[in-house]
Amino acid sequence: MANSFGSLYVGASGLQSASHGLNTTANNLTNVNTEGYVREQVVYEDRNYRKIGTAAIGTQYAGLGVQVGTIVHARDIFLDKAYRQENGRYSFYSASSEAVQEVYTQLQETDGEAFKDAISDFEEAFEEFAKDPSDTVNQNLVLQKASLFLARAQAVQTGLEDYQKIINSKIIEDINTVNDIGKKIVDLNKRIQAIEAAGVEKAMDLRDTRDLLLDKLSTMVKMSYSEDNTGVVHVEIEGVEFIDDVNFYQMGSKVDKKTQFVTAYWPQLSDIVSETDDSLNTYYQVFDIYNVDAEKNTDVGEIKALLLARGEEWTNYLGFMDENGNPITSEAYEKGISNSIMMNSEAELDTLIHQMVTAINDIFSPLTTVANAYEDAATVTYENNKGEMVTVNAADLKILDTANCSVGTDGELPPRELFVRNGCDRYTYKQITVTDGSGNTNSVYAYVYNEENIEDASSCYTLKSLVINEDLVKQESYLPHLLYADQTQTNYSLGQDLSAIWSAQEFNLNPSDTTPCGYTGFYVKWIGEMANTGNVYKTTEASLEGTKEEIEFSRQGVIGVSSDEELTTMIKYQSAYNAASRYINVVNEMIEHLLTSL
């Protein structure tokens, strides 16, 4: 009788175990489309054995059936780490590739009228002007194409700067998301630790949510993580602790007052001593954007790519110069501005405009030095723009070259330049004192050229400060075309000089460019550089996408839920449940027979 009743326990264990299996399989099927859900699998084990006696050959035991030993939360930590690593690198190159594509969009190289057409139209206008500079139709054509060219270039520059703002907004959003993920993971760590502390159950749903957050975090930053024996996950970002046992260290955002550009920093590692004088503060930046190297595994994370593409500021041709106004070296260029797609594009575009504009203006309104204009001149004394009397070398002060200039129909000096800086005039008419080598002085009046001041962008020939000369727009015949010495003669050499600048091979794309080119070649080289960079990013992105998807496919083979497989498993557990039920019925009938018949 005892053995018979014991058999009922065996059957009951079968029912209970099959029921757990059915419940687990049903849960898998319910979450087949739930993002981040990890398949659960039931593992059975023997129940304790009952000692029933000792025979001559050994002790005898009776089994009590089976029970659920554990429910496996199937993950492969190696596949997880590989996926998150490749996911981070893919996000880096995807964001970089998108920034390059935006430059193409602004230049309309893939759709619409390309920016190069505006350059070509401007060149054709000067070719017509060279044929007959006195023809008002040709003069008007130059002004019209100059206006269109400048407007188009400024629109491109504005578009690039606007995209920097868009990137900046995305950076702010990503930093906030990283902080939000950190807060959620810390909360999940505490809840998982509390549930699993007794060693009885696993917080599987919470672990799934936490793993999904780690996947998302891997797209934004370079991270590393580990789980301790209490179930708590520790996370580092760029080698700095982000999440420890109970806390997360929020990523701060430093905002530039001029551009509103955001830079991420670690508040716990920074020294913030003043809220009003930022120069007194020391910020420990999260991302090193000037040491990105695939071999060093630092090309990871969307935020770093966005910071790199956006750059630190809006820039122009002065971005290729140091604080003293001298061209930077190729080494400094490679370590600095060349790393930013948007800043480099802005600087190269403005370099094209600056070189073109100054070359045209210098022909319409030519310059010379005091040393060239006055024989034996050694030094010159004059009042500078700050109201100070200064003495400089006669070879260093530029003035209007009246001996070789042309004028418009008004015959006035100085001749009008085509492109005007809105921050200052081209010349200031003032008295200068010229001193020769013997100490003799001569006080004269001259049109002193107002040099570009790198500390004041409005005084520079840069896109943001340029406008077409309004006097020429009102009266195109004021465009210089007559010999100053004989204003009845058209200066055909001026037109030829203007036409010739388009084929001059004397311009460099950037400080690392060693092959001079002309304006058209400059643009072609610029686009070629962007195409090469974009191709590298696009090819790498495509390669990493394939690698990421391959790893994800392998990972889903472990953690993913297959409805067909789960339905097959459910049929197996259903059959096991039915078998256990029939087993109990047989045992029940046997016991009833023993009780009623014997």
C-alpha positions in Angstrom: 0.0 0.0 0.0 2.8 2.4 0.9 4.5 1.8 -2.4 1.2 2.3 -4.2 0.6 5.6 -2.5 4.2 6.6 -3.2 3.5 6.0 -6.9 0.9 8.7 -6.7 3.6 11.2 -5.7 5.6 10.1 -8.7 2.7 10.8 -11.0 2.0 14.2 -9.3 5.6 15.2 -9.8 5.1 14.5 -13.5 2.0 16.6 -13.7 3.7 19.5 -11.9 6.8 19.3 -14.0 4.9 19.2 -17.2 2.7 22.0 -16.0 5.8 24.2 -15.4 7.1 23.3 -18.9 3.7 24.3 -20.4 3.7 27.6 -18.5 7.2 28.4 -19.6 6.6 27.6 -23.2 3.4 29.6 -23.2 5.4 32.6 -21.8 7.9 32.2 -24.6 5.2 32.2 -27.2 3.5 35.2 -25.7 6.8 37.2 -25.9 7.9 36.0 -29.4 7.8 39.6 -30.7 8.9 41.3 -27.4 12.1 43.3 -28.0 14.9 42.0 -25.7 13.0 39.0 -24.5 15.3 36.0 -23.9 13.9 32.5 -24.3 13.4 30.4 -21.1 14.1 26.7 -20.9 13.0 24.3 -18.2 15.7 21.9 -16.8 14.5 18.9 -14.8 16.2 17.0 -12.0 15.4 14.0 -9.8 13.5 14.5 -6.6 15.0 13.1 -3.4 15.0 9.3 -3.1 13.3 7.5 -0.3 15.1 4.7 1.5 12.9 1.6 1.6 15.2 -1.0 3.2 18.5 -2.8 3.2 18.9 -5.9 1.2 21.8 -8.4 1.2 23.4 -6.7 -1.8 22.8 -3.1 -0.7 20.5 -0.4 0.3 17.3 0.1 -1.6 15.8 3.4 -2.6 12.5 4.4 -4.2 12.3 7.5 -6.5 9.8 10.3 -5.9 9.7 11.5 -9.4 11.1 14.7 -11.0 11.0 18.4 -10.3 12.1 21.6 -12.0 15.8 22.1 -11.2 16.0 25.5 -12.9 14.7 27.6 -15.7 17.6 28.5 -17.9 17.8 32.1 -19.0 19.7 31.4 -22.2 22.4 34.0 -23.1 25.9 33.8 -24.6 28.1 36.4 -22.9 30.7 36.2 -25.6 28.2 36.9 -28.3 26.7 39.7 -26.3 30.1 41.4 -25.9 31.0 40.9 -29.6 27.6 42.3 -30.7 27.9 45.4 -28.5 31.4 46.1 -29.7 30.5 45.9 -33.4 27.2 47.7 -32.7 29.2 50.6 -31.3 31.7 50.7 -34.2 28.8 50.5 -36.7 27.1 53.5 -35.0 30.3 55.5 -35.2 30.8 55.0 -38.9 27.0 55.4 -39.7 26.9 58.8 -38.1 30.2 59.8 -39.8 28.9 58.7 -43.2 25.7 60.6 -42.7 27.6 63.8 -42.0 29.6 63.4 -45.3 26.4 62.9 -47.1 25.0 66.1 -45.7 27.9 68.0 -47.3 27.0 66.5 -50.6 23.4 67.4 -50.1 24.4 71.1 -49.4 26.5 71.2 -52.5 23.7 69.3 -54.4 26.2 66.9 -55.9 23.7 64.1 -55.9 20.6 66.1 -56.9 19.8 69.4 -58.5 22.2 72.1 -59.7 25.7 71.5 -58.3 27.6 74.3 -56.6 30.3 73.9 -59.3 27.8 75.3 -61.8 27.8 78.6 -60.0 31.6 78.7 -60.3 31.4 77.9 -64.0 28.8 80.6 -64.6 30.9 83.2 -62.7 34.0 82.2 -64.8 32.0 82.6 -68.1 30.9 86.0 -67.0 34.5 87.1 -66.7 35.4 85.6 -70.1 32.7 87.8 -71.7 33.9 90.8 -69.7 37.4 90.2 -71.0 36.2 90.6 -74.6 34.9 94.1 -74.0 35.1 95.5 -70.4 33.3 98.7 -71.4 30.2 96.9 -72.5 27.5 97.5 -69.9 25.9 94.1 -70.8 29.2 92.4 -69.8 29.5 94.5 -66.7 26.0 93.7 -65.6 26.6 90.0 -66.3 29.6 90.1 -64.0 27.6 91.7 -61.2 24.7 89.3 -61.7 26.8 86.2 -61.6 28.9 87.5 -58.7 25.7 88.1 -56.7 24.3 84.6 -57.6 27.7 83.0 -56.8 28.0 84.7 -53.4 24.4 84.0 -52.5 24.9 80.3 -53.4 28.1 80.0 -51.4 26.6 81.7 -48.4 23.6 79.4 -48.6 26.0 76.4 -48.6 27.9 77.8 -45.6 24.6 78.5 -43.7 23.4 74.9 -44.5 26.6 73.5 -43.1 26.3 75.5 -39.9 22.6 74.6 -39.6 23.6 71.0 -39.8 26.1 71.5 -37.0 23.2 72.7 -34.9 21.2 69.6 -35.8 24.2 67.4 -34.8 24.5 69.4 -31.6 20.8 68.7 -30.8 21.4 65.1 -31.4 24.4 65.1 -29.1 22.3 66.7 -26.3 19.6 64.0 -26.9 22.2 61.2 -26.8 23.8 62.5 -23.6 20.4 62.7 -21.9 19.6 59.1 -23.1 22.9 57.8 -21.7 22.2 59.4 -18.3 18.6 58.0 -18.4 20.0 54.5 -19.2 22.4 54.7 -16.4 19.6 55.6 -14.0 17.5 52.7 -15.1 20.3 50.2 -14.9 21.1 51.2 -11.4 17.4 50.8 -10.4 17.4 47.4 -12.2 20.6 46.3 -10.4 18.9 47.0 -7.0 15.7 45.2 -7.9 17.6 42.2 -9.4 19.8 42.0 -6.3 16.8 42.0 -4.0 14.9 39.3 -5.8 17.9 37.0 -6.3 19.4 37.5 -2.8 17.7 34.4 -1.4 19.1 32.2 -4.2 15.6 30.9 -5.0 14.5 32.6 -8.2 16.0 34.6 -11.1 14.7 38.1 -12.1 14.6 37.1 -15.7 12.3 39.9 -17.0 14.4 42.5 -15.2 17.6 41.0 -16.6 16.1 41.1 -20.1 15.3 44.8 -19.7 18.8 45.5 -18.4 20.5 43.6 -21.3 18.4 45.6 -23.7 19.6 48.8 -22.1 23.2 47.7 -22.4 22.6 47.0 -26.1 21.2 50.5 -26.6 24.1 52.1 -24.6 26.6 50.3 -26.8 25.4 52.2 -29.8 26.2 55.6 -28.2 29.5 55.1 -26.3 32.5 52.9 -26.0 31.7 50.9 -22.9 32.8 47.8 -20.9 30.8 46.0 -18.3 30.9 43.1 -15.9 28.5 41.4 -13.5 29.5 40.5 -10.0 28.3 37.5 -7.9 25.3 39.5 -6.5 23.9 40.1 -10.0 24.9 43.8 -10.2 26.3 45.0 -13.5 29.2 47.5 -13.4 29.7 49.7 -16.4 32.6 51.9 -17.6 32.4 54.5 -20.4 35.6 55.5 -22.2 37.6 53.8 -19.3 35.8 55.8 -16.6 33.4 54.2 -14.1 29.8 55.0 -15.0 27.9 52.5 -12.8 29.1 51.0 -9.6 27.4 48.9 -6.9 24.6 51.4 -6.1 25.3 54.6 -8.1 25.7 55.9 -11.6 27.9 59.0 -12.4 25.9 61.3 -14.5 27.5 62.7 -17.7 27.6 66.5 -17.7 27.1 68.9 -20.6 29.3 71.9 -21.0 27.7 74.6 -23.2 29.8 77.0 -25.2 28.3 80.5 -24.7 29.1 81.6 -28.3 27.9 78.6 -30.3 25.8 76.7 -27.8 27.7 73.6 -28.7 27.7 70.9 -26.0 30.7 69.0 -24.8 30.3 66.0 -22.5 32.4 65.9 -19.3 32.6 64.0 -16.0 31.5 66.2 -13.1 33.1 63.9 -10.5 36.5 64.2 -12.1 36.3 67.9 -13.0 37.2 71.0 -10.9 34.3 73.4 -11.1 35.1 76.4 -8.9 33.2 79.2 -10.6 29.8 79.5 -12.3 30.5 82.9 -13.7 34.1 82.7 -14.9 34.5 79.5 -16.9 38.2 80.1 -17.4 38.8 79.1 -13.8 37.1 75.7 -14.3 38.8 72.4 -15.4 36.7 69.9 -17.3 37.5 66.2 -17.6 36.0 65.5 -21.0 34.4 62.2 -21.7 35.5 61.8 -25.3 38.9 62.2 -26.9 37.9 63.1 -30.4 41.4 63.7 -31.7 42.8 60.2 -31.1 40.3 58.1 -33.0 42.0 55.0 -34.3 40.5 51.7 -35.5 43.7 49.8 -34.4 43.3 51.2 -30.9 39.6 50.4 -30.9 38.6 54.0 -30.2 36.3 54.4 -33.2 33.2 53.4 -31.2 30.0 55.1 -30.3 27.6 57.5 -32.0 28.3 60.4 -29.6 32.0 60.5 -30.4 31.3 60.4 -34.1 28.8 63.3 -33.8 31.2 65.4 -31.7 33.9 64.6 -34.3 31.7 65.5 -37.3 30.3 68.7 -35.7 33.6 70.0 -34.4 34.1 72.6 -31.7 32.9 75.8 -33.5 31.8 77.4 -36.7 34.8 78.2 -38.8 36.1 79.8 -42.0 39.4 80.1 -43.9 41.0 81.3 -40.6 40.6 77.7 -39.3 43.7 77.0 -41.4 45.7 79.7 -39.6 47.2 79.9 -36.1 46.7 82.6 -33.6 49.2 84.8 -35.3 47.6 84.6 -38.7 50.2 82.2 -40.1 49.2 79.0 -42.0 49.2 76.0 -39.8 51.4 73.1 -40.5 50.1 69.9 -42.1 50.8 68.1 -38.8 48.7 70.5 -36.9 46.0 70.3 -39.5 45.9 66.5 -39.4 45.6 66.5 -35.6 43.1 69.3 -35.5 40.5 70.6 -37.9 40.8 67.9 -40.5 39.1 65.5 -38.0 35.8 67.4 -38.2 33.9 66.8 -41.4 31.8 70.0 -41.0 34.5 72.3 -39.8 36.9 71.1 -42.5 34.3 71.6 -45.2 33.5 75.1 -43.9 37.1 76.1 -43.9 37.8 74.7 -47.4 34.7 76.3 -48.8 35.7 79.7 -47.3 39.3 79.2 -48.4 38.0 78.9 -52.0 35.9 82.1 -51.6 38.6 84.0 -49.8 41.2 83.3 -52.5 38.8 84.0 -55.3 37.4 87.2 -53.9 40.8 88.7 -52.9 42.3 87.8 -56.3 39.4 89.6 -58.1 39.4 92.6 -55.8 43.2 93.0 -56.2 42.8 93.3 -60.0 39.9 95.7 -59.8 41.6 97.7 -57.1 45.4 96.8 -57.1 47.7 97.1 -54.2 51.4 98.0 -53.9 53.7 98.8 -51.0 55.0 102.2 -49.9 58.5 100.9 -50.7 57.4 100.2 -54.3 55.5 103.5 -54.7 58.1 105.8 -53.3 61.8 105.5 -54.3 64.3 104.9 -51.5 61.4 104.7 -48.9 62.7 102.9 -45.8 60.0 103.5 -43.2 56.6 105.0 -43.0 54.8 106.6 -40.1 51.0 106.8 -40.0 48.0 106.6 -37.7 46.6 103.1 -37.4 43.0 102.2 -37.0 43.3 102.3 -33.2 44.3 106.0 -33.4 48.0 105.3 -32.6 50.9 106.7 -34.5 53.1 103.8 -35.6 56.2 103.5 -37.7 56.7 100.4 -39.9 58.9 99.2 -42.6 57.9 100.7 -45.9 57.7 97.3 -47.5 55.0 96.3 -44.9 52.4 99.0 -45.5 50.0 98.4 -48.5 48.5 101.3 -50.4 46.4 101.7 -53.5 48.6 101.3 -56.7 47.3 104.4 -58.4 49.9 104.0 -61.2 48.3 100.7 -62.4 44.7 101.0 -61.4 41.5 101.3 -63.4 38.4 103.3 -62.7 34.8 103.3 -63.6 32.9 105.9 -65.6 32.8 108.2 -62.6 36.6 108.4 -62.7 36.9 108.5 -58.9 39.6 107.0 -56.7 39.8 104.6 -55.0 38.4 102.2 -57.7 35.5 100.1 -56.4 36.1 96.6 -55.4 33.6 94.0 -56.4 33.2 92.2 -53.1 33.0 94.4 -50.0 33.6 93.5 -46.3 30.7 94.7 -44.2 33.1 95.3 -41.3 35.4 97.9 -42.9 36.2 99.8 -46.1 39.0 98.6 -48.4 41.0 101.8 -47.9 41.3 104.7 -45.5 42.5 108.0 -47.0 45.1 109.3 -44.6 48.4 111.2 -44.3 51.6 109.2 -44.2 55.1 110.3 -43.6 57.7 108.5 -45.7 61.3 108.4 -44.6 64.1 107.4 -46.9 67.4 105.8 -46.0 69.1 109.2 -45.5 66.5 110.3 -43.0 64.6 112.6 -45.3 60.9 112.7 -44.8 58.0 113.4 -47.1 54.4 113.8 -45.9 51.8 112.6 -48.5 48.2 111.4 -48.6 47.5 107.9 -49.7 44.8 105.3 -49.8 46.1 102.9 -47.0 44.8 99.4 -47.3 42.9 98.1 -44.3 44.4 94.7 -43.6 42.3 91.7 -42.6 42.3 91.3 -38.8 42.1 87.7 -37.7 40.6 88.8 -34.4 37.7 90.5 -36.2 36.0 88.3 -38.8 34.0 91.3 -40.2 37.2 92.8 -41.4 38.1 89.6 -43.3 37.1 88.5 -46.8 35.1 85.6 -45.4 31.6 84.5 -46.5 29.8 85.9 -43.5 31.2 89.4 -44.0 30.9 89.7 -47.8 28.4 91.6 -49.9 28.4 92.8 -53.4 29.4 96.5 -53.7 26.1 98.4 -53.6 27.5 101.3 -55.7 28.2 98.8 -58.5 24.8 97.3 -58.2 23.2 100.7 -58.6 25.5 101.7 -61.5 27.3 98.9 -63.2 29.5 101.3 -65.3 31.3 102.2 -62.0 32.9 98.8 -62.3 36.6 99.6 -63.0 37.4 99.2 -66.7 39.0 102.5 -67.9 42.7 103.4 -67.6 43.1 105.9 -64.8 45.9 107.7 -66.6 43.7 108.0 -69.7 40.0 107.5 -68.9 39.1 107.5 -72.6 40.8 104.2 -73.0 39.4 100.8 -72.1 41.8 98.7 -70.0 41.6 95.4 -71.9 44.5 94.0 -69.9 42.3 94.2 -66.8 39.8 91.9 -68.4 42.5 89.5 -69.5 43.9 89.4 -66.0 40.5 88.7 -64.5 40.0 85.9 -67.1 43.4 84.4 -66.4 42.9 83.9 -62.6 40.6 81.0 -63.3 43.3 79.0 -64.8 46.1 80.0 -62.4 47.5 76.9 -60.6 48.4 78.5 -57.2 45.7 77.5 -54.7 45.8 74.6 -52.2 42.8 72.9 -50.7 44.1 72.7 -47.2 47.5 72.8 -45.3 48.2 69.1 -46.1 47.6 69.6 -49.9 50.8 69.8 -51.8 49.4 70.0 -55.3 48.4 73.6 -56.3 45.3 73.9 -58.5 43.0 76.5 -60.0 39.5 77.4 -58.9 37.8 74.6 -60.9 40.4 72.2 -59.8 40.0 73.4 -56.2 36.4 72.4 -56.3 37.0 69.1 -58.0 39.7 68.2 -55.5 37.4 69.3 -52.6 34.6 67.0 -53.9 37.1 64.2 -54.5 38.4 64.5 -50.9 34.8 64.3 -49.6 34.1 61.4 -51.9 37.1 59.4 -50.6 36.3 60.1 -47.0 32.6 59.3 -47.6 33.6 56.1 -49.4 35.8 55.0 -46.5 33.0 55.6 -44.0 30.3 54.0 -46.2 32.4 50.9 -46.9 33.3 50.5 -43.3 29.7 51.0 -42.2 28.5 48.4 -44.7 31.2 45.9 -43.5 30.4 46.5 -39.8 26.6 46.2 -40.5 27.2 42.7 -42.0 29.4 41.7 -39.1 26.8 43.0 -36.6 24.0 41.2 -38.3 25.9 38.0 -38.5 26.6 38.1 -34.7 23.0 39.1 -34.0 21.9 36.1 -36.1 24.1 33.8 -34.0 22.9 35.5 -30.8 19.3 35.1 -31.7 20.0 31.4 -32.2 20.6 31.4 -28.5 18.2 33.9 -27.0 15.6 34.2 -29.7 12.1 32.6 -29.6 11.1 30.4 -32.5 7.3 29.9 -32.6 7.6 26.6 -34.5 10.1 25.2 -32.0 8.1 26.4 -29.0 4.9 24.8 -30.4 6.8 21.5 -30.8 8.0 21.8 -27.2 4.5 22.6 -26.0 3.2 19.4 -27.7 5.9 17.4 -25.9 4.9 18.9 -22.5 1.3 18.3 -23.3 1.9 14.7 -24.1 4.0 14.4 -20.9 1.2 15.9 -18.9 -1.4 13.5 -20.4 0.9 10.6 -19.7 1.3 11.6 -16.1 -2.4 11.9 -15.9 -3.0 8.4 -17.3 -0.3 7.1 -14.9 -2.2 8.5 -11.9 -5.5 7.0 -13.1 -3.9 3.6 -13.4 -2.4 3.8 -9.9 -5.7 5.1 -8.6 -7.6 2.1 -10.1 -5.1 -0.3 -8.7 -5.4 1.1 -5.2 -9.2 1.1 -5.5 -9.1 -2.6 -6.6 -6.9 -3.5 -3.6 -9.1 -1.7 -1.2 -12.4 -3.1 -2.4 -11.6 -6.5 -3.7 -9.1 -7.9 -1.3 
